[in-house]
């Protein structure tokens, strides 16, 4: 091998020594390569003139209304027909030391935490098929005197809300297929007594009931994902409250020509070389320009892609990026605006509660802007998730079940480390090692829309959106796409890497220019708050989510 390397080097030296300049032979012309941004703009203008942009916007609106009224049913959850019991404990064990930005251990390896030591399910969680009238009738009578939470695996939650004047929720992530397998099923909590059990009883198959009693002895960490999926859509079911609805929903449709920061697509890289550079910071890319996925070779590409659209509003059922569309479920689920010391009797901080709507928005693929790039996010535009039927999103006690480690980070050292994350996120990129921090916005915990340290609409809405993205990763709904692990496909990323995302404002005032037009998670909002809030008429926020993608392209 060494001899071959020596001969190859000698050949290169000899070839360079014999090289000659023969000058220009014949006519030559400069290389003319169309600018990528000019190509994108030309394509968008064509779509705008043909009416395609408006048609796609209306199609998203139509799909959203249909999906909200009737979410996709959970497949594979059959009718219960036998008694079943199982034992469960949500205790987790820290597998390695967790350190702050200065290397100090803030949580030691081996630390164990059980969320049931702090919180417990106060009311039954009842999983039902909304298309089976017998199940709905049985549950309504069986739990009439309780505050049970009805979670549907099929059917129309808004229709039931209006008809029965109580809250209904939905398993949007279809996790009950793995966690429950049968319905109806009811989960009860107990933090003391005999070991946990879940059983189904009853005299008819349509009226069988499952009871889960959760206990605190240490069992296995692997059951945390199971419990998280069971609880993911649980929350308090309250009787209807007769009150007027919240303020008018504001917003506008996103115009791909004027409202998108297309320079956020850059930098584009091949291996470690940036072929389309950018002043915006980029994540680390694989060093080699070539890659191999199985037996298929390719080129290691890296780029930023707009893949999701998000409404972030304190008003329920307000679809900001759909022109300020407001749906009426026929039942008031409550509305809480931003509150501060003067409003709550001397509290030390402002607080706010936000709802989020998450859309599939593969804009480049959807518009066929770059038709020959195989690494693009494909699929159609659609609504993927709404937090109004995931009331766990605004219940911090129940949220502790899916993020039990939040208790561990409620200490001065962990909170102080977030100041360092603020600096790095603003100057370059957030620190993925400080995964519990959201930079200048605050902390990632709890993974819900309750922001207890609200500075303003921009800071609080971006923090709520970051927490929501982290929640999707924790529930294994969102996956990793960046780095060498993403070259051959998406991979599990239960602890979200913050560097994978950029958020660009689309409502009320689109940000399309400047270094912070699509800032990373945790960057200071000082550079992006101007013109983003209009009192009374412009307090509903919209964002375009850019995601880093590394892939092995043919």
N, C-alpha and C positions, 0 to 999 in steps of 0.2 A: 504494500500500500504506500509506504514512504517513497519507494522508487517511482511509482506512478505519479505522485504529487510533484516530485522533483522534475520529472520529464515534462509534466504539464506546465509547470512554472517556466521552465526553460523555453518551451514552445511559445508562451505568451510574450516573453522578453524578446525572443527572436522576431516574432511577428511585428511587435511595436517598433523594433529597430529598423525594419525594412519598409515601414509605412512611408508613403509619399503623398504629396498634395498635387493632384493632377489638375487643379483649378476647375472652373465651371465649363461644362461641356453641354452646349445646347441651351434652350430656353428653360427657365425655372419660374415657378410661381409660389407665392407664400401659401402656407397651410391655412386653410379657412375652415375652422371648426365652429359651428354655431354655439353661442353662449347658452348654457343650460337654463339659466333663469329666463332668457329671451324665448327659448323654446317652450318653457312652461307657460309663460305669459301669453304667447301666441295661441297655444292650445286652449287656455282658459277663455280667451277672448272669443275663439270659435264656438266653444260650448255655451258661452253667454249669449252670443248672437243667435244661436240655433234654439235657444230656450231650454237646453238640456240641464243647465244649472238650476233653473227654477223648478223644472220637473223633478229633479233628484231631491231638492229641498222639500217639495210637497210629498214625495214618496217617503222620505224619512218621517215627516209629520204623520202620514197615514199609518205607517208601521208602528210608530210610537203609541198612537191612540189605541190601535188594535192590541198591541202587546201589553199595555197597561191594564186594559179591561180584561184581557184573558192571557196571562203569561203561559209560556210553554209548559205543559204538564210534565211531572216527574215520571219517567218510564221505569218499569220494573218494580214498582211498589204494589204488591198484591194484597188482596183482602185477607185479614188475619183469620186463621181457622184453627189455631192450636195455642196452648199455653206455652210460654217461653220465659225463662229467667236468665239473667246474666249479672255478673259482678263488674263494677266499674269504679275507678278512682282517677281523678284528673291531675294527680300530683306529677310535677316535673322535677328533674334533677339537672342542674347546670353541669355540662360536660367538660367545660374548660374555664380557666380564669378569664374574667371579663375586665379589661383595663380601660382607663380613660386616655386622653390624648397625651398625657405625660408618663404613661406606663404604669400608673398606680393601680393596684387591684381594687376594684370597687365591689365585685361579687366573686367570691372564691369558688373554685371548682368543688362540686359535691353539694353545694347549697340546694336544699329542697324546698319547694313551695307548693302549697295546695290552695287554690282559690276558694275552696269551700270553708277554709278557716276564716275567711273574711266575709264572703257572701254566700247566699244560697237561693235556690229557686223558691220564691215566695208563693207562687201559684202554679197550678198544673199547666203543662204545655201539651196541647192536644193537636195531633196531626190528623188531618181529615182529607177526604176526597170531596172537593166542592161540587163535583158533578153527581154525587150520590145523595139525593135528598134524605134518604134514611139515615145516613151518617150525620148530616147536619142537624136533623131533627133530634136524633139521639143525644148528640153532644150538647145541644142547646138546653135540653131538659136535664140531662145528667149533671151539667155544670152551671145550671141557672143561678145557683146561690153563691157561686165563686167568681173570682176574677180570672178564670182560665183564659189562656191565650190560644186562639184557634189559628192554626197554621195549615194552610192548604197545600196539597201536593198536586192539585188539579182544580180546574174551575175558574170562576170569575170573582176575585176578592171584592172588587168595588161593588158588584151587584149584590153580594151578601151584606156588605156594609150598609147599603141603602135599605135593603129589605128588612134587616134585623136590628139596625141601629146599634151596632157594636163593631169593634175593630176585628178585621180578618187580615191575616198575613199570608205570605207565600214563600215556599222553598224555591227561590229563584235559581239557586246554584245546583238544584237537583241532588243535594247531598243525602237526603233521607233515603235515597235508593240504596246507598251503602250502609247507612247508620241504622235504619229501621227495618227496611225491606217489606214491612206490612203496615196496613192501616185499617181502622183507626188505631192510634197509639197515644197514650197520655203519659207524660213524665212528671213525677213528683220528686221533691228533694227533702232529704233529711240529713242533718250533719251529726247525728249521734244515734247510737243504738246498734242493731245487728248489721251484718254486712249488707252491701247494696244488692238489690234484686230488681229485675224488670219482669213482669209477667202479664199475660193476656188472659182475661177471664170473661165469662158471659155465657148466655144460653143460646145465642144465635151468632152466626158468623158475622153478620153485619153489625153486631153490637158488642164485639169483643174489645176489651180495653187493655192497654199495656200500662203498667205502673213502674216507673223507674225511681228507686230510692237511692240517692247518692250519699255515700259515706266518706269519711276522711282517712282511713288507714292507707298506707302507701302501697300502691300496686305498680302499674307499668306506665312509663312515659308514652308508649306508643298509642295508648287509648285517648290521649288528649285530642288528636285529630278527629277521632270518632265523636267525642263529646262536643267539640267545637262545631262539627257539622250538624249535630242534633239541635244545638242551641242557636245556631246562626241566625235564625229568623224568629226568635222568641222575644216577647216583650209584653208589657202590661196591656190588658184588654179592659177598657173602661166603658161605662155607659155613655151614650151620646150626650154632648153638652150643647144646649141651645144657645148659640151665640153667632154673631155675624162672622163671616170669613175674614181672613187677613187682607192686607192692601193689594192693590192691583199689581199683577205680574207684568214686568217690563222686560224687553229684550228684542232682538231682531235675528233674522236668519243670517248665518255666516256666508259672506260673499267670498268665494275662493280667490277672486282677483284682488279685492281691496282689503280683505280682513285677515289674510294669511301672511305670515312672515316667511316667505319662501327661502330667504337666506338661512333660516334655521335648519334647512336640509344639510348644510355644510358644517364641518368639513367632511369630505368623502375621501376615503383612504383605500389604498391597496397595500395590504400588509402594514408596515410601519410608515409608509410614505403617503403623505396627504396630497392627492392629485388635484383636489379642489380645496384649498386651505380656507380658513375662517379665523376671525379674531376671537370667536367664542371658544371656550375651553372644550376639550374633547376627552373622552375616556381612553384608556390604554387599548391599543389594538394589537392583534397578533403580529409578531415581528416579521414572519416570513410572508412573502406575497402569494405563495402557493399553498394549497391545503388538500386534504384527502378525506373524503367521507365514504368509508367502506372501500370500494374499489373505484370510486368516482373522484377523479382529480378536479380541481377548480382553482379559482382565484379568491384569495381572502379579502373580501370587501367589508368596509365599515362605513355606515352613514346613519343619519337621523331621519326618522320617518313619522309623519303625522298619522296616528292610528286610532285615537280616541277623542271624543268630544265630551265635555262635562258641563252640566248645569250645577251651580252652587248657589243656593238661595235659602234664606230663612223662612220663606213662604212655602208651605207644602203644595205639591201638585203644580208648581210653577216651572214651566219648561222654557228657560231663558233663550236658548239657542234655536228654538222653534218659533221665533217671533213673539215671545212672551205669551205663549199658549198657556191657558189656565184650565185645568180639568176640575170638574166638580163630582166627587164620589158620592154625594148625598149624605155624607156623614162628616162631622167636624172632628178631625184628629188632633186639633190644637195647634197653636201658633205662638212661638216665643221669639220676641225681637231681642235686639241687643240691650242689655241692662247693665247698669253701673252703680257706683256708690250712692248716687242721689236717688236711684230708683229702688234699691233694695235695702235701704236703711244702714248705710255706712259700710258696706262690704268693701274689701280692699281692692278688688279687681272688677273690671268689666267682664261679662260673660256673654256668650251667644251660642245658638244652636242652629245647625245647618243641615239641609237636605241635599242630596246629590243624585243626579241622573247621569248614567254612564252609557255612552253610545259607542257602537262600533263605527269607526269613521276612517276606513282605509282610503284616504283621499287620493293618493297618487294612483293606486290601482283602479279606484272607482272612476276617476276622470280619464283613465288611459293616457296619462301624461307621459309616462315612460313605459312603452308597451313591451320592450324586450328585456326587462330586468326581472329575473326569476325570483329574487329574494324578497319581493314586496309582500306586505301583509295583504292577503286576498280576502274575498268574502263580500257581502253586501252591507249596506248601511242598515243599522237596526238599533233599537234600544236594548241594552243588555241588563240593566240593573236600576232599580229605583229604591231609595232608602225609606220611602213612606210605608212600604209593606215589609220592611226589615226594621221593626221598632227596637231591636237590640242596638241599632245604630245610635239611639238617643237614650240608652239606659246604661249608665256607667257601671252599675252593680253587676248586671248580667254580662257586660262586655268583659269584666274581669275573668270570666270563665274561659274566653278564647285568648286572652293575653295575661295569664297569671303572673308572668315575669314582671308586669308593671309595678308590682309591690317592691320588687328588688331595686328598681331604679329610682324610687322615691327617697333619695338621700342626697345630701349636699354635694358630694363628690361627683355623682352622676349628673346632677343638674348643672354644676359648674362646667363640666366638659362641653355642654351645648354651646357655650360662648365661643369655644375654639371652632366648633362646627359652623357657627355663624360666620366667622372670619374666613374659613376655607371655602365655604359655599359661595360667599360673595366675591372673593378674589379669584376663585377658580372653580372647584367642584366640591360638593359635600364629602365628608368623611364617612365611608361605608362602615368603618370600624365602630363608629359611634352611632350604631343603628337605632338607638332609642331617642336620638335627637332629631329635630326638624330644623336645625340651624337657628336663624334669627326669628323663626316663627314660634318656637317653643319646643315641646316634647311630643314624641309620637304617641304617647299613651295618654288616655285610653284610646283604643282604636274605634272611635265613634265621632259623631258630629258635635259633641259638647266641648266647646272651647272656653275654658275657664279663665284664660288670661288673654282677653281680646284687646288689641290695640286699635284696630280699625277693620273695615270690611275687607280690604285687600289681604292683610296679614291673616285674619281669621279664616277667610275663604280658602286661601292657599294651604293653610295648615289642615283644614278639614279635608281638602282634596288629597293632600299627601297621606293623611291617615287612612283615607278610603283606599288609596292604591296599595298601601301596606296591608290593609285588611284583606284585600283580594289575594295578595301573595300569601298571607298567612293561611287562608282557606283554600290555597292551591288552585285558585281560579285564574290568577295572572301568573305567568312564568317568566323566566329569565331569557333574554335574547342577546346579551352583550358579552364581549370577551371571547376567548378561545373556546369555552364550553358551548357557545352559541353558534359556532360555525356550521355545524351539521344539523341544527334544529333547536327548538326551544327546550329548556330544561327547568326542573323544579327549583324555585327560589323562595322558600318559605320565609326567610328573613330578607326583606326587600333591599336591594342595593340602590340607594338613592340616586347614584350617578346615572342610572339607566334612563331617567326621565327629565324632561324639560316641560314647563308649563307656560303657554302663551295665552294672554288675555284676548278674548274675542268679544266680550260684552262687559260693561256697557260701551267701552271705548277700545277698539282693537289696537293692540300694540304690534306694529309690523317693522319697526326700525330700531336700531340701537343695540348696544351690547347686551342689555337686559330685556330685550323683547321676548325672548324665550329663556327665562332664567331657570337655573337648576333648583331643585328642592332645597329650601333653607336659605336662599340668598336674600339679602336685605331688600325690603319692599320700598326703601327710600327712593330707589331709582325707577320704580314702576307704579307708584301710587297716584301720581298726578293725573287728574282727569278721569279717574276710575270710579268715582262715586258722585252721583247727583242726588241730593236729598229728596226723598219721597218718590222720585221717579226713576232713579238709577242705582238701586242698591242690590240688584240681582246680578250675580256674576256668572260669566261663562268663560271656559278655558278650552284650548286645544292642547292635547297631550302629545308631545313628541317623544319617541322612544328610540334609544340607540339599538342598532341592529348590526351584528357581525354575522356574516354568512359566507359560505363557500360556494361562489357562483360559477356556473359553467362558462 
